[in-house]
Amino acid sequence: QITARRVNSHMEIAVSDTGSGISEDFLPFVFDRFRQADSSHTRRHGGLGLGLSIVKQITELHGGSVKVNSPGEGQGATFIITLPLALSYIHASEIPTSSDRSSFKESARPEWC
């Protein structure tokens, strides 16, 4: 399940599943590079243990954060990404008046039109 909602000046994206979950002992290490809950040679799942560390790094580069919650093994997990919303301000002089609407339409038209 994926949900997105605005929380004050941030966007919160939550991804939840009912999969294998994460043990309480491993939760503090889930975003570490090359770290996997099952590091044995006979593990069922592949991968290098880089995916979640990359998610964390990209999220933080955008000024956000990521966290994980899991009630335990076999009970799924929820990852929550929080990103700041960019505010955009338009100066009053940039708002077109009725007399310059035709020039506004022309200048606002993308080059590929």
N, C-alpha and C positions, 0 to 999 in steps of 0.2 A: 504494500500500500504506500502511495506517495501522496503527501499533503504539502501544501504551501500556504502560508498565511503571513500577513503583515503584522509585525509586532513593533509598535512605535516607529522608529526610523530604520528598522531592519526587516529583511525578508527571512523567514524561517522555513526551511525545506526539511521535511522528515521522511525518511524511508524506513518502513517497518516490514519485517518478514516473520514467518512462523517456522523458519528453518532450524538449523542445528544449534543456534544460540552461541553464547560465549560464556565460559566459566568465569566466576568472580575473580579467580586468581589471575586470569589472563587479561581482564579488562584494562588494567593500567598500561599494558604493553601493545594493545591492538594497533596503534598507529606507528609503532617502531618499524624501521626498515629491516627487511629480511627476517622478521620475527613471525613465527606461526605457532598457533596453539599446539598443533601436532607436527613436530619436527622429525618424526621417525621416517625411515626409508620406506615404510609400508603404508604411509598415510593415504587416505582415500581421495583427497583433493590435491590438485597440483598448484602451481604458482610459485612465485618467488618471495611473496610477502612484501610486495612493493605497492600494491594498489591503494591501500588505505593511507599509507604515508604520503603518496602523491596527492591524494584527495586533500589531505590535511595541509600540505604545502601550498597547493593552488588556492585553497580557501583562505589561508592566512595571507597570501600575497594580495588577495582582493580585500583585505581588511576584515575578514570574517573569522569564524571559529567553527569547529566541528567537535561533536561529542557523541558518545555511544552509551546506550543503556541496554542491558540484557538481564532478564530475571534468572538466567542460568542456562546450562546445556539442555538442548532439546526444547527450548521455550522461545526461540526467535531472538531478534535484536532490533533496536531502533537507532538509526544514525540521524543526528540533527545537525544540519548546516545552517549557520546564521551569517547573513551577508548584509552589509550596510546598503541602504538605498541611496542613490545619488539624487541630490536635490538640484533642480534646474530653475534658475531665475531668469525671467525675461524683463529687460529694462523697458519702461514705458515707451521709449522712443523706437523700440523694435516692433511694436504692435501697429499693423497697417491701419490707416484710416480709409474711409470710403473713397477719398480722392486718389489714393495710390494703390488701390486694390489690384488694378491690372498689372502694375509693375511688380507687386508682391507675388502674384500668381506666376509671373514669368520667372522671377528670381528664385522662387521656391520649387520650381520644376526641376526634377533630377536631370542630369546631363543625358541619360539614356533615353529620354522621351523624345 
